[in-house]
Amino acid sequence: MFTPFTLIHNLVVSRKVKKLQPPAPGQHGRQVDPGVPVHRRPLAYVGLVPVLWLLFMIVSGLTQNP
């Protein structure tokens, strides 16, 4: 019910954001260290566990003899 309004609002806001000037380096004080990239963090792969489990269940279900 609210989806069309949300999409229109997001479109308006994204156009406003695109009109902004890019930030100048060092403009907002000290820059924060971004840290380790996401693909190098062990917890980033926890989301693969349900996907791999589902894939295993499908493959084992298809390969079992009736």
mmCIF file of the N, C-alpha and C atoms, coordinates in Angstrom:
data_MODEL
# 
_entry.id   MODEL 
# 
loop_
_atom_site.group_PDB 
_atom_site.id 
_atom_site.type_symbol 
_atom_site.label_atom_id 
_atom_site.label_alt_id 
_atom_site.label_comp_id 
_atom_site.label_asym_id 
_atom_site.label_entity_id 
_atom_site.label_seq_id 
_atom_site.pdbx_PDB_ins_code 
_atom_site.Cartn_x 
_atom_site.Cartn_y 
_atom_site.Cartn_z 
_atom_site.occupancy 
_atom_site.B_iso_or_equiv 
_atom_site.pdbx_formal_charge 
_atom_site.auth_seq_id 
_atom_site.auth_comp_id 
_atom_site.auth_asym_id 
_atom_site.auth_atom_id 
_atom_site.pdbx_PDB_model_num 
ATOM 1   N N  . MET A 1 1  ? 0.816  -1.187  0.000  1.00 0.00 ? 1  MET A N  1 
ATOM 2   C CA . MET A 1 1  ? 0.000  0.000   0.000  1.00 0.00 ? 1  MET A CA 1 
ATOM 3   C C  . MET A 1 1  ? 0.867  1.261   0.000  1.00 0.00 ? 1  MET A C  1 
ATOM 4   N N  . PHE A 1 2  ? 1.948  1.254   0.771  1.00 0.00 ? 2  PHE A N  1 
ATOM 5   C CA . PHE A 1 2  ? 2.810  2.429   0.858  1.00 0.00 ? 2  PHE A CA 1 
ATOM 6   C C  . PHE A 1 2  ? 3.979  2.366   -0.112 1.00 0.00 ? 2  PHE A C  1 
ATOM 7   N N  . THR A 1 3  ? 4.137  1.263   -0.839 1.00 0.00 ? 3  THR A N  1 
ATOM 8   C CA . THR A 1 3  ? 5.288  1.085   -1.716 1.00 0.00 ? 3  THR A CA 1 
ATOM 9   C C  . THR A 1 3  ? 5.397  2.171   -2.778 1.00 0.00 ? 3  THR A C  1 
ATOM 10  N N  . PRO A 1 4  ? 4.345  2.536   -3.493 1.00 0.00 ? 4  PRO A N  1 
ATOM 11  C CA . PRO A 1 4  ? 4.500  3.593   -4.502 1.00 0.00 ? 4  PRO A CA 1 
ATOM 12  C C  . PRO A 1 4  ? 4.969  4.917   -3.901 1.00 0.00 ? 4  PRO A C  1 
ATOM 13  N N  . PHE A 1 5  ? 4.450  5.247   -2.719 1.00 0.00 ? 5  PHE A N  1 
ATOM 14  C CA . PHE A 1 5  ? 4.865  6.497   -2.077 1.00 0.00 ? 5  PHE A CA 1 
ATOM 15  C C  . PHE A 1 5  ? 6.328  6.442   -1.644 1.00 0.00 ? 5  PHE A C  1 
ATOM 16  N N  . THR A 1 6  ? 6.747  5.297   -1.175 1.00 0.00 ? 6  THR A N  1 
ATOM 17  C CA . THR A 1 6  ? 8.136  5.135   -0.761 1.00 0.00 ? 6  THR A CA 1 
ATOM 18  C C  . THR A 1 6  ? 9.070  5.237   -1.961 1.00 0.00 ? 6  THR A C  1 
ATOM 19  N N  . LEU A 1 7  ? 8.691  4.612   -3.065 1.00 0.00 ? 7  LEU A N  1 
ATOM 20  C CA . LEU A 1 7  ? 9.519  4.680   -4.269 1.00 0.00 ? 7  LEU A CA 1 
ATOM 21  C C  . LEU A 1 7  ? 9.632  6.111   -4.799 1.00 0.00 ? 7  LEU A C  1 
ATOM 22  N N  . ILE A 1 8  ? 8.529  6.837   -4.797 1.00 0.00 ? 8  ILE A N  1 
ATOM 23  C CA . ILE A 1 8  ? 8.557  8.232   -5.253 1.00 0.00 ? 8  ILE A CA 1 
ATOM 24  C C  . ILE A 1 8  ? 9.414  9.072   -4.319 1.00 0.00 ? 8  ILE A C  1 
ATOM 25  N N  . HIS A 1 9  ? 9.270  8.868   -3.017 1.00 0.00 ? 9  HIS A N  1 
ATOM 26  C CA . HIS A 1 9  ? 10.082 9.610   -2.049 1.00 0.00 ? 9  HIS A CA 1 
ATOM 27  C C  . HIS A 1 9  ? 11.569 9.312   -2.242 1.00 0.00 ? 9  HIS A C  1 
ATOM 28  N N  . ASN A 1 10 ? 11.915 8.045   -2.440 1.00 0.00 ? 10 ASN A N  1 
ATOM 29  C CA . ASN A 1 10 ? 13.312 7.680   -2.651 1.00 0.00 ? 10 ASN A CA 1 
ATOM 30  C C  . ASN A 1 10 ? 13.862 8.295   -3.937 1.00 0.00 ? 10 ASN A C  1 
ATOM 31  N N  . LEU A 1 11 ? 13.045 8.375   -4.970 1.00 0.00 ? 11 LEU A N  1 
ATOM 32  C CA . LEU A 1 11 ? 13.469 8.981   -6.221 1.00 0.00 ? 11 LEU A CA 1 
ATOM 33  C C  . LEU A 1 11 ? 13.760 10.468  -6.031 1.00 0.00 ? 11 LEU A C  1 
ATOM 34  N N  . VAL A 1 12 ? 12.876 11.169  -5.318 1.00 0.00 ? 12 VAL A N  1 
ATOM 35  C CA . VAL A 1 12 ? 13.073 12.599  -5.067 1.00 0.00 ? 12 VAL A CA 1 
ATOM 36  C C  . VAL A 1 12 ? 14.331 12.832  -4.238 1.00 0.00 ? 12 VAL A C  1 
ATOM 37  N N  . VAL A 1 13 ? 14.513 12.050  -3.200 1.00 0.00 ? 13 VAL A N  1 
ATOM 38  C CA . VAL A 1 13 ? 15.671 12.224  -2.322 1.00 0.00 ? 13 VAL A CA 1 
ATOM 39  C C  . VAL A 1 13 ? 16.960 11.887  -3.060 1.00 0.00 ? 13 VAL A C  1 
ATOM 40  N N  . SER A 1 14 ? 16.952 10.837  -3.883 1.00 0.00 ? 14 SER A N  1 
ATOM 41  C CA . SER A 1 14 ? 18.177 10.474  -4.599 1.00 0.00 ? 14 SER A CA 1 
ATOM 42  C C  . SER A 1 14 ? 18.576 11.558  -5.589 1.00 0.00 ? 14 SER A C  1 
ATOM 43  N N  . ARG A 1 15 ? 17.604 12.216  -6.197 1.00 0.00 ? 15 ARG A N  1 
ATOM 44  C CA . ARG A 1 15 ? 17.933 13.327  -7.101 1.00 0.00 ? 15 ARG A CA 1 
ATOM 45  C C  . ARG A 1 15 ? 18.548 14.494  -6.334 1.00 0.00 ? 15 ARG A C  1 
ATOM 46  N N  . LYS A 1 16 ? 18.053 14.757  -5.126 1.00 0.00 ? 16 LYS A N  1 
ATOM 47  C CA . LYS A 1 16 ? 18.629 15.820  -4.305 1.00 0.00 ? 16 LYS A CA 1 
ATOM 48  C C  . LYS A 1 16 ? 20.061 15.483  -3.905 1.00 0.00 ? 16 LYS A C  1 
ATOM 49  N N  . VAL A 1 17 ? 20.305 14.225  -3.581 1.00 0.00 ? 17 VAL A N  1 
ATOM 50  C CA . VAL A 1 17 ? 21.646 13.811  -3.168 1.00 0.00 ? 17 VAL A CA 1 
ATOM 51  C C  . VAL A 1 17 ? 22.618 13.906  -4.338 1.00 0.00 ? 17 VAL A C  1 
ATOM 52  N N  . LYS A 1 18 ? 22.166 13.560  -5.542 1.00 0.00 ? 18 LYS A N  1 
ATOM 53  C CA . LYS A 1 18 ? 23.035 13.620  -6.717 1.00 0.00 ? 18 LYS A CA 1 
ATOM 54  C C  . LYS A 1 18 ? 23.443 15.039  -7.064 1.00 0.00 ? 18 LYS A C  1 
ATOM 55  N N  . LYS A 1 19 ? 22.636 16.029  -6.667 1.00 0.00 ? 19 LYS A N  1 
ATOM 56  C CA . LYS A 1 19 ? 22.953 17.424  -6.943 1.00 0.00 ? 19 LYS A CA 1 
ATOM 57  C C  . LYS A 1 19 ? 24.011 17.988  -6.000 1.00 0.00 ? 19 LYS A C  1 
ATOM 58  N N  . LEU A 1 20 ? 24.291 17.304  -4.911 1.00 0.00 ? 20 LEU A N  1 
ATOM 59  C CA . LEU A 1 20 ? 25.283 17.791  -3.956 1.00 0.00 ? 20 LEU A CA 1 
ATOM 60  C C  . LEU A 1 20 ? 26.683 17.709  -4.532 1.00 0.00 ? 20 LEU A C  1 
ATOM 61  N N  . GLN A 1 21 ? 27.531 18.620  -4.088 1.00 0.00 ? 21 GLN A N  1 
ATOM 62  C CA . GLN A 1 21 ? 28.923 18.595  -4.511 1.00 0.00 ? 21 GLN A CA 1 
ATOM 63  C C  . GLN A 1 21 ? 29.644 17.485  -3.767 1.00 0.00 ? 21 GLN A C  1 
ATOM 64  N N  . PRO A 1 22 ? 30.656 16.877  -4.412 1.00 0.00 ? 22 PRO A N  1 
ATOM 65  C CA . PRO A 1 22 ? 31.413 15.858  -3.688 1.00 0.00 ? 22 PRO A CA 1 
ATOM 66  C C  . PRO A 1 22 ? 32.190 16.495  -2.538 1.00 0.00 ? 22 PRO A C  1 
ATOM 67  N N  . PRO A 1 23 ? 32.379 15.781  -1.453 1.00 0.00 ? 23 PRO A N  1 
ATOM 68  C CA . PRO A 1 23 ? 33.102 16.355  -0.319 1.00 0.00 ? 23 PRO A CA 1 
ATOM 69  C C  . PRO A 1 23 ? 34.579 16.544  -0.651 1.00 0.00 ? 23 PRO A C  1 
ATOM 70  N N  . ALA A 1 24 ? 35.139 17.610  -0.126 1.00 0.00 ? 24 ALA A N  1 
ATOM 71  C CA . ALA A 1 24 ? 36.574 17.865  -0.306 1.00 0.00 ? 24 ALA A CA 1 
ATOM 72  C C  . ALA A 1 24 ? 37.336 17.001  0.688  1.00 0.00 ? 24 ALA A C  1 
ATOM 73  N N  . PRO A 1 25 ? 38.507 16.508  0.305  1.00 0.00 ? 25 PRO A N  1 
ATOM 74  C CA . PRO A 1 25 ? 39.275 15.668  1.234  1.00 0.00 ? 25 PRO A CA 1 
ATOM 75  C C  . PRO A 1 25 ? 39.657 16.438  2.497  1.00 0.00 ? 25 PRO A C  1 
ATOM 76  N N  . GLY A 1 26 ? 39.460 15.840  3.621  1.00 0.00 ? 26 GLY A N  1 
ATOM 77  C CA . GLY A 1 26 ? 39.819 16.448  4.897  1.00 0.00 ? 26 GLY A CA 1 
ATOM 78  C C  . GLY A 1 26 ? 38.876 17.537  5.350  1.00 0.00 ? 26 GLY A C  1 
ATOM 79  N N  . GLN A 1 27 ? 37.775 17.708  4.673  1.00 0.00 ? 27 GLN A N  1 
ATOM 80  C CA . GLN A 1 27 ? 36.854 18.785  4.996  1.00 0.00 ? 27 GLN A CA 1 
ATOM 81  C C  . GLN A 1 27 ? 36.150 18.570  6.322  1.00 0.00 ? 27 GLN A C  1 
ATOM 82  N N  . HIS A 1 28 ? 35.895 17.341  6.693  1.00 0.00 ? 28 HIS A N  1 
ATOM 83  C CA . HIS A 1 28 ? 35.117 17.065  7.893  1.00 0.00 ? 28 HIS A CA 1 
ATOM 84  C C  . HIS A 1 28 ? 35.983 16.607  9.052  1.00 0.00 ? 28 HIS A C  1 
ATOM 85  N N  . GLY A 1 29 ? 37.165 17.077  9.127  1.00 0.00 ? 29 GLY A N  1 
ATOM 86  C CA . GLY A 1 29 ? 38.029 16.693  10.233 1.00 0.00 ? 29 GLY A CA 1 
ATOM 87  C C  . GLY A 1 29 ? 38.782 15.413  9.939  1.00 0.00 ? 29 GLY A C  1 
ATOM 88  N N  . ARG A 1 30 ? 39.171 14.751  10.999 1.00 0.00 ? 30 ARG A N  1 
ATOM 89  C CA . ARG A 1 30 ? 39.957 13.531  10.866 1.00 0.00 ? 30 ARG A CA 1 
ATOM 90  C C  . ARG A 1 30 ? 39.137 12.428  10.208 1.00 0.00 ? 30 ARG A C  1 
ATOM 91  N N  . GLN A 1 31 ? 39.745 11.723  9.259  1.00 0.00 ? 31 GLN A N  1 
ATOM 92  C CA . GLN A 1 31 ? 39.063 10.643  8.569  1.00 0.00 ? 31 GLN A CA 1 
ATOM 93  C C  . GLN A 1 31 ? 39.173 9.356   9.380  1.00 0.00 ? 31 GLN A C  1 
ATOM 94  N N  . VAL A 1 32 ? 38.122 8.551   9.371  1.00 0.00 ? 32 VAL A N  1 
ATOM 95  C CA . VAL A 1 32 ? 38.080 7.315   10.128 1.00 0.00 ? 32 VAL A CA 1 
ATOM 96  C C  . VAL A 1 32 ? 38.683 6.193   9.286  1.00 0.00 ? 32 VAL A C  1 
ATOM 97  N N  . ASP A 1 33 ? 39.452 5.331   9.918  1.00 0.00 ? 33 ASP A N  1 
ATOM 98  C CA . ASP A 1 33 ? 40.036 4.177   9.252  1.00 0.00 ? 33 ASP A CA 1 
ATOM 99  C C  . ASP A 1 33 ? 38.918 3.203   8.887  1.00 0.00 ? 33 ASP A C  1 
ATOM 100 N N  . PRO A 1 34 ? 38.800 2.799   7.616  1.00 0.00 ? 34 PRO A N  1 
ATOM 101 C CA . PRO A 1 34 ? 37.710 1.909   7.224  1.00 0.00 ? 34 PRO A CA 1 
ATOM 102 C C  . PRO A 1 34 ? 37.847 0.494   7.767  1.00 0.00 ? 34 PRO A C  1 
ATOM 103 N N  . GLY A 1 35 ? 39.030 0.098   8.187  1.00 0.00 ? 35 GLY A N  1 
ATOM 104 C CA . GLY A 1 35 ? 39.210 -1.232  8.755  1.00 0.00 ? 35 GLY A CA 1 
ATOM 105 C C  . GLY A 1 35 ? 39.437 -2.287  7.693  1.00 0.00 ? 35 GLY A C  1 
ATOM 106 N N  . VAL A 1 36 ? 39.257 -3.529  8.092  1.00 0.00 ? 36 VAL A N  1 
ATOM 107 C CA . VAL A 1 36 ? 39.479 -4.669  7.218  1.00 0.00 ? 36 VAL A CA 1 
ATOM 108 C C  . VAL A 1 36 ? 38.343 -4.752  6.198  1.00 0.00 ? 36 VAL A C  1 
ATOM 109 N N  . PRO A 1 37 ? 38.647 -5.052  4.925  1.00 0.00 ? 37 PRO A N  1 
ATOM 110 C CA . PRO A 1 37 ? 37.563 -5.220  3.947  1.00 0.00 ? 37 PRO A CA 1 
ATOM 111 C C  . PRO A 1 37 ? 36.596 -6.327  4.368  1.00 0.00 ? 37 PRO A C  1 
ATOM 112 N N  . VAL A 1 38 ? 35.351 -6.201  3.964  1.00 0.00 ? 38 VAL A N  1 
ATOM 113 C CA . VAL A 1 38 ? 34.299 -7.115  4.414  1.00 0.00 ? 38 VAL A CA 1 
ATOM 114 C C  . VAL A 1 38 ? 34.610 -8.558  4.027  1.00 0.00 ? 38 VAL A C  1 
ATOM 115 N N  . HIS A 1 39 ? 35.126 -8.778  2.818  1.00 0.00 ? 39 HIS A N  1 
ATOM 116 C CA . HIS A 1 39 ? 35.373 -10.155 2.385  1.00 0.00 ? 39 HIS A CA 1 
ATOM 117 C C  . HIS A 1 39 ? 36.524 -10.815 3.128  1.00 0.00 ? 39 HIS A C  1 
ATOM 118 N N  . ARG A 1 40 ? 37.242 -10.075 3.945  1.00 0.00 ? 40 ARG A N  1 
ATOM 119 C CA . ARG A 1 40 ? 38.315 -10.655 4.752  1.00 0.00 ? 40 ARG A CA 1 
ATOM 120 C C  . ARG A 1 40 ? 37.892 -10.881 6.200  1.00 0.00 ? 40 ARG A C  1 
ATOM 121 N N  . ARG A 1 41 ? 36.669 -10.516 6.534  1.00 0.00 ? 41 ARG A N  1 
ATOM 122 C CA . ARG A 1 41 ? 36.164 -10.712 7.891  1.00 0.00 ? 41 ARG A CA 1 
ATOM 123 C C  . ARG A 1 41 ? 35.475 -12.070 7.972  1.00 0.00 ? 41 ARG A C  1 
ATOM 124 N N  . PRO A 1 42 ? 35.782 -12.870 9.000  1.00 0.00 ? 42 PRO A N  1 
ATOM 125 C CA . PRO A 1 42 ? 35.183 -14.204 9.096  1.00 0.00 ? 42 PRO A CA 1 
ATOM 126 C C  . PRO A 1 42 ? 33.659 -14.192 9.212  1.00 0.00 ? 42 PRO A C  1 
ATOM 127 N N  . LEU A 1 43 ? 33.086 -13.235 9.904  1.00 0.00 ? 43 LEU A N  1 
ATOM 128 C CA . LEU A 1 43 ? 31.631 -13.210 10.086 1.00 0.00 ? 43 LEU A CA 1 
ATOM 129 C C  . LEU A 1 43 ? 30.879 -12.865 8.805  1.00 0.00 ? 43 LEU A C  1 
ATOM 130 N N  . ALA A 1 44 ? 31.584 -12.375 7.788  1.00 0.00 ? 44 ALA A N  1 
ATOM 131 C CA . ALA A 1 44 ? 30.917 -12.063 6.526  1.00 0.00 ? 44 ALA A CA 1 
ATOM 132 C C  . ALA A 1 44 ? 30.426 -13.324 5.840  1.00 0.00 ? 44 ALA A C  1 
ATOM 133 N N  . TYR A 1 45 ? 31.020 -14.465 6.148  1.00 0.00 ? 45 TYR A N  1 
ATOM 134 C CA . TYR A 1 45 ? 30.659 -15.714 5.485  1.00 0.00 ? 45 TYR A CA 1 
ATOM 135 C C  . TYR A 1 45 ? 29.608 -16.521 6.252  1.00 0.00 ? 45 TYR A C  1 
ATOM 136 N N  . VAL A 1 46 ? 29.150 -16.022 7.378  1.00 0.00 ? 46 VAL A N  1 
ATOM 137 C CA . VAL A 1 46 ? 28.124 -16.720 8.152  1.00 0.00 ? 46 VAL A CA 1 
ATOM 138 C C  . VAL A 1 46 ? 26.820 -16.806 7.352  1.00 0.00 ? 46 VAL A C  1 
ATOM 139 N N  . GLY A 1 47 ? 26.542 -15.809 6.533  1.00 0.00 ? 47 GLY A N  1 
ATOM 140 C CA . GLY A 1 47 ? 25.340 -15.818 5.710  1.00 0.00 ? 47 GLY A CA 1 
ATOM 141 C C  . GLY A 1 47 ? 25.334 -16.923 4.668  1.00 0.00 ? 47 GLY A C  1 
ATOM 142 N N  . LEU A 1 48 ? 26.493 -17.488 4.370  1.00 0.00 ? 48 LEU A N  1 
ATOM 143 C CA . LEU A 1 48 ? 26.561 -18.582 3.402  1.00 0.00 ? 48 LEU A CA 1 
ATOM 144 C C  . LEU A 1 48 ? 26.109 -19.914 3.985  1.00 0.00 ? 48 LEU A C  1 
ATOM 145 N N  . VAL A 1 49 ? 26.085 -20.039 5.301  1.00 0.00 ? 49 VAL A N  1 
ATOM 146 C CA . VAL A 1 49 ? 25.736 -21.309 5.935  1.00 0.00 ? 49 VAL A CA 1 
ATOM 147 C C  . VAL A 1 49 ? 24.324 -21.763 5.548  1.00 0.00 ? 49 VAL A C  1 
ATOM 148 N N  . PRO A 1 50 ? 23.284 -20.930 5.660  1.00 0.00 ? 50 PRO A N  1 
ATOM 149 C CA . PRO A 1 50 ? 21.950 -21.402 5.258  1.00 0.00 ? 50 PRO A CA 1 
ATOM 150 C C  . PRO A 1 50 ? 21.862 -21.723 3.766  1.00 0.00 ? 50 PRO A C  1 
ATOM 151 N N  . VAL A 1 51 ? 22.560 -20.951 2.942  1.00 0.00 ? 51 VAL A N  1 
ATOM 152 C CA . VAL A 1 51 ? 22.534 -21.199 1.507  1.00 0.00 ? 51 VAL A CA 1 
ATOM 153 C C  . VAL A 1 51 ? 23.185 -22.535 1.184  1.00 0.00 ? 51 VAL A C  1 
ATOM 154 N N  . LEU A 1 52 ? 24.331 -22.805 1.794  1.00 0.00 ? 52 LEU A N  1 
ATOM 155 C CA . LEU A 1 52 ? 25.014 -24.072 1.568  1.00 0.00 ? 52 LEU A CA 1 
ATOM 156 C C  . LEU A 1 52 ? 24.197 -25.245 2.108  1.00 0.00 ? 52 LEU A C  1 
ATOM 157 N N  . TRP A 1 53 ? 23.542 -25.055 3.245  1.00 0.00 ? 53 TRP A N  1 
ATOM 158 C CA . TRP A 1 53 ? 22.697 -26.108 3.801  1.00 0.00 ? 53 TRP A CA 1 
ATOM 159 C C  . TRP A 1 53 ? 21.537 -26.418 2.851  1.00 0.00 ? 53 TRP A C  1 
ATOM 160 N N  . LEU A 1 54 ? 20.894 -25.381 2.323  1.00 0.00 ? 54 LEU A N  1 
ATOM 161 C CA . LEU A 1 54 ? 19.790 -25.567 1.396  1.00 0.00 ? 54 LEU A CA 1 
ATOM 162 C C  . LEU A 1 54 ? 20.268 -26.266 0.120  1.00 0.00 ? 54 LEU A C  1 
ATOM 163 N N  . LEU A 1 55 ? 21.407 -25.858 -0.386 1.00 0.00 ? 55 LEU A N  1 
ATOM 164 C CA . LEU A 1 55 ? 21.973 -26.498 -1.566 1.00 0.00 ? 55 LEU A CA 1 
ATOM 165 C C  . LEU A 1 55 ? 22.271 -27.966 -1.300 1.00 0.00 ? 55 LEU A C  1 
ATOM 166 N N  . PHE A 1 56 ? 22.815 -28.267 -0.138 1.00 0.00 ? 56 PHE A N  1 
ATOM 167 C CA . PHE A 1 56 ? 23.094 -29.653 0.239  1.00 0.00 ? 56 PHE A CA 1 
ATOM 168 C C  . PHE A 1 56 ? 21.813 -30.476 0.297  1.00 0.00 ? 56 PHE A C  1 
ATOM 169 N N  . MET A 1 57 ? 20.753 -29.908 0.885  1.00 0.00 ? 57 MET A N  1 
ATOM 170 C CA . MET A 1 57 ? 19.492 -30.620 0.999  1.00 0.00 ? 57 MET A CA 1 
ATOM 171 C C  . MET A 1 57 ? 18.884 -30.891 -0.379 1.00 0.00 ? 57 MET A C  1 
ATOM 172 N N  . ILE A 1 58 ? 18.975 -29.939 -1.268 1.00 0.00 ? 58 ILE A N  1 
ATOM 173 C CA . ILE A 1 58 ? 18.433 -30.132 -2.616 1.00 0.00 ? 58 ILE A CA 1 
ATOM 174 C C  . ILE A 1 58 ? 19.210 -31.206 -3.364 1.00 0.00 ? 58 ILE A C  1 
ATOM 175 N N  . VAL A 1 59 ? 20.539 -31.103 -3.311 1.00 0.00 ? 59 VAL A N  1 
ATOM 176 C CA . VAL A 1 59 ? 21.367 -32.088 -4.025 1.00 0.00 ? 59 VAL A CA 1 
ATOM 177 C C  . VAL A 1 59 ? 21.183 -33.481 -3.434 1.00 0.00 ? 59 VAL A C  1 
ATOM 178 N N  . SER A 1 60 ? 21.140 -33.604 -2.122 1.00 0.00 ? 60 SER A N  1 
ATOM 179 C CA . SER A 1 60 ? 20.975 -34.929 -1.514 1.00 0.00 ? 60 SER A CA 1 
ATOM 180 C C  . SER A 1 60 ? 19.568 -35.474 -1.797 1.00 0.00 ? 60 SER A C  1 
ATOM 181 N N  . GLY A 1 61 ? 18.568 -34.636 -1.887 1.00 0.00 ? 61 GLY A N  1 
ATOM 182 C CA . GLY A 1 61 ? 17.223 -35.074 -2.212 1.00 0.00 ? 61 GLY A CA 1 
ATOM 183 C C  . GLY A 1 61 ? 17.104 -35.539 -3.651 1.00 0.00 ? 61 GLY A C  1 
ATOM 184 N N  . LEU A 1 62 ? 17.849 -34.895 -4.534 1.00 0.00 ? 62 LEU A N  1 
ATOM 185 C CA . LEU A 1 62 ? 17.790 -35.282 -5.945 1.00 0.00 ? 62 LEU A CA 1 
ATOM 186 C C  . LEU A 1 62 ? 18.600 -36.542 -6.244 1.00 0.00 ? 62 LEU A C  1 
ATOM 187 N N  . THR A 1 63 ? 19.616 -36.816 -5.438 1.00 0.00 ? 63 THR A N  1 
ATOM 188 C CA . THR A 1 63 ? 20.495 -37.948 -5.726 1.00 0.00 ? 63 THR A CA 1 
ATOM 189 C C  . THR A 1 63 ? 20.092 -39.211 -4.987 1.00 0.00 ? 63 THR A C  1 
ATOM 190 N N  . GLN A 1 64 ? 19.134 -39.156 -4.083 1.00 0.00 ? 64 GLN A N  1 
ATOM 191 C CA . GLN A 1 64 ? 18.710 -40.353 -3.359 1.00 0.00 ? 64 GLN A CA 1 
ATOM 192 C C  . GLN A 1 64 ? 17.884 -41.241 -4.284 1.00 0.00 ? 64 GLN A C  1 
ATOM 193 N N  . ASN A 1 65 ? 18.097 -42.540 -4.173 1.00 0.00 ? 65 ASN A N  1 
ATOM 194 C CA . ASN A 1 65 ? 17.304 -43.506 -4.941 1.00 0.00 ? 65 ASN A CA 1 
ATOM 195 C C  . ASN A 1 65 ? 15.968 -43.738 -4.236 1.00 0.00 ? 65 ASN A C  1 
ATOM 196 N N  . PRO A 1 66 ? 14.845 -43.690 -4.971 1.00 0.00 ? 66 PRO A N  1 
ATOM 197 C CA . PRO A 1 66 ? 13.538 -43.892 -4.329 1.00 0.00 ? 66 PRO A CA 1 
ATOM 198 C C  . PRO A 1 66 ? 13.276 -45.317 -3.909 1.00 0.00 ? 66 PRO A C  1 
# 
